Structures are given as C-alpha cells and as structure tokens.
Amino acid sequence: MKKIEAIIRKSKFSSVKNALHDVGVNFFSYWDVTGLGNEKEGHVYRGVTYSTSDIQRRYLSIVVNDDFEEVTINAILDSAGTGEVGDGKIFISTIEEVYRIRTKEKGGQTLR
C-alpha cells in the first residue's frame, strides 16, 4: 500500500477531486494549509507591497493499494497542473498495514 500526499493549488481542488473519483479513488482526506514558496519578492497593488511567499494550498492524503499508485498519481498530475511555478508537489510513502476499526479487518481490502 502507498500513501500519496499532494500539495496543490486550492483553485485546482475540484478538478483533482473529480479526476480521483473518475479513476476509482473515492476516499481521501484534505486540509487547507499555508506554506512558504521560493518567491522572495512581493507584489505591489496600488502602492502597497503584499507578501506572496505565504501560499494558500490544499493538502491531500490518499492511501491506495499498490496497483492504484500510478493511476492516482497520473490523475493528480493531469488535473492539478497549470505549467506555472507553484503547482505543488506529490510525496509517496509506503504503508505497512491498515486496519478497519469497525470490523477489525486488516490489509488492502480495507481500502475498498
């Protein structure tokens, strides 16, 4: 099993959510997060400089069976990208085991 964590633009969340549902990923968690980007300069609007280093993003946490890893990653890549700086990142980790609390089942079948 794999844990896929993605940090994406908030404006792309609906597209990513729909793309994940289209490939069969129907459960994931998400949070609104703020991060720091590489951009060091602020933007000036009407004579006032605004910091653009604090970036509002959405953080997704998805656990899938190994056979869903590639389709999940591709769904995110295809739906979250704009081609501009700040599109986000995807992180992949290995999950040792998972349990369904209600039935006490364990293993990959708990993700269905």
C-alpha positions in Angstrom: 0.0 0.0 0.0 1.1 3.6 -0.7 0.3 6.9 1.0 0.2 9.7 -1.6 0.4 13.2 -0.2 -0.2 16.0 -2.6 0.0 19.8 -2.0 -2.0 21.5 -4.8 -3.4 24.9 -5.7 -6.8 25.5 -4.0 -8.2 26.5 -7.3 -7.5 23.1 -8.7 -9.1 21.1 -5.9 -12.4 20.4 -7.7 -10.6 19.2 -10.8 -8.3 16.9 -8.8 -11.2 15.6 -6.7 -13.2 14.8 -9.9 -10.2 13.1 -11.5 -9.6 11.0 -8.5 -13.2 9.9 -8.4 -13.0 9.1 -12.2 -10.2 6.6 -11.6 -11.9 5.0 -8.6 -10.3 6.8 -5.6 -13.4 7.6 -3.6 -11.9 8.3 -0.2 -9.2 10.7 0.9 -8.6 13.4 3.5 -7.7 17.0 2.8 -6.8 20.2 4.7 -6.3 23.8 3.9 -2.6 24.7 4.5 -0.3 27.6 4.2 3.3 27.2 3.0 6.3 29.2 2.0 7.3 29.3 -1.6 10.5 30.1 -3.4 9.3 33.6 -4.5 11.0 36.2 -2.4 9.5 39.4 -3.8 6.1 40.7 -3.1 3.6 42.1 -5.5 2.7 45.8 -5.5 -1.0 46.8 -5.7 -2.0 50.4 -5.5 1.3 51.3 -3.9 1.1 48.6 -1.2 3.5 45.7 -1.3 1.9 42.3 -0.5 3.9 39.2 0.5 3.4 36.4 -1.9 5.7 34.0 -0.1 2.8 32.7 2.1 0.9 30.5 -0.2 -2.6 29.1 0.4 -2.8 25.4 -0.7 -4.8 22.3 -0.2 -3.1 19.2 1.3 -4.4 15.8 0.2 -3.7 12.5 2.0 -4.6 9.4 0.0 -3.9 5.7 0.8 -4.2 3.3 -2.1 -3.3 -0.3 -2.9 -0.1 -0.6 -4.9 -1.9 -1.3 -8.2 -3.7 2.1 -7.8 -0.5 4.1 -7.2 0.3 5.1 -10.8 -3.3 5.9 -11.8 -3.7 8.1 -8.7 -0.5 10.0 -9.3 -1.4 10.5 -13.0 -4.9 11.7 -12.1 -3.3 14.4 -9.8 -0.6 15.3 -12.3 -3.1 15.7 -15.2 -5.7 17.6 -13.2 -3.6 19.8 -10.9 -1.0 21.2 -13.3 -1.1 24.7 -14.9 2.5 24.7 -16.1 3.3 27.6 -13.8 5.5 27.8 -10.7 3.6 26.8 -7.6 1.6 23.9 -9.0 2.6 21.8 -6.0 4.3 18.6 -5.0 3.4 14.9 -4.6 5.1 12.7 -2.0 4.9 8.9 -1.9 5.4 6.7 1.2 5.0 3.0 1.9 2.2 1.9 4.3 3.0 -1.2 6.3 -0.5 -2.1 7.4 -4.1 -0.7 7.6 -7.0 -1.7 9.8 -10.7 -1.0 9.5 -11.8 -0.2 13.0 -15.5 -1.2 12.6 -14.8 -4.8 11.5 -11.2 -5.2 12.7 -10.2 -6.3 9.2 -6.7 -5.6 8.1 -4.9 -5.4 4.8 -5.6 -3.9 1.4 -9.2 -5.0 1.2 -10.0 -2.4 3.9 -9.4 0.3 1.3 -12.3 -0.8 -0.9 
